[in-house]
Amino acid sequence: MVLINNSTAAKEPIEVSPRGNLNARLVHFNTLYTDSPAKTIHVVREAVREADNVSQKVTPLVRIRNLGDDGVEYEVKYWLEDYAKYNDTDALVRQRIWYAFRRAGLNFAFPTRTLHIERRAKHDGLESDGGAIVERLSAVDLFAPLSPEETTMLARAAVSHVFAPGETVIRAGDPGSSMFVVHNGRVRVQINENGRPRTIATLNEGDFFGEMALFTGEPRTANVIALEETEVLEIGHAAMKSVFDTNPDLVESLSFIMAERRQGLAAQADATAPTDESEGILSAIKRFFGLT
Ligand code: CMP
């Protein structure tokens, strides 16, 4: 016997589920997209109709309610003998579905995502590929005497860096053990004159810088600053040494360029760079790289 007070009876809907009355329940499950709906529906219907407290008078209904992100979503509608046991009966229906799936080789769907993995390039999108780097180095005058194999070796050893306009690539006074080739963009070479910055050269695509510290072991002689978005190729000591070993002439042409640049530095009032002749630079490079 259930007692309901008047105020509740007047206000709220009352659902009456008399014993023997067939009340329906819905239970949900998912399958993989690879499982056939016809097979799934048949297997689940047969499994559920056998379960205790599922009415034999009405055949359970199994239907697709959604083609979801995580698989095909089904609902099974069945009718209860004894409504009071709906919790236990729902649980039993789920259990029967699990065993039926197992026997029939059907699969519950779980959240799945198809991931397309992108292979990481050596450099980010702004930077150039290997072919373009070989092409750039081949066009640098200094490297003209190198064989194609040597240029390719240098390109492999080169590391690409991208600088924003105004960013400092090299800072005067820092130690340095690599040189740079301007691959894309432009840089300015700047020194301090009476405490004020002064541009002494602008270097364009195919020009190189940073050779002085690399080849003599002295600190960087100037600031080098990107004028626009600039990609530079950094070449280290080891790669240059192997190129020097097989191309002694390279040291000589390099020493001429460095002598010229040193004069450019020395011509500035505040510059402290010594006015070495190329001969002196040549022997400094040879000493530093242990060349005879
Ligand atoms: P490094 O001294 O290693 O670092 C600063 C670089 O600026 C230097 O090497 C040269 O590559 C470059 N540089 C210095 N003076 C000049 C110049 N007069 N003209 C062009 N480049 C220069």
Residues whose N, C-alpha, C, O or C-beta is under 5 A from the ligand:
A	BS01	CMP	I170 G176 V189 I200 A201 F208 F209 G210 E211 M212 A213 L214 P219 R220 T221 A222 R261 G264 L265
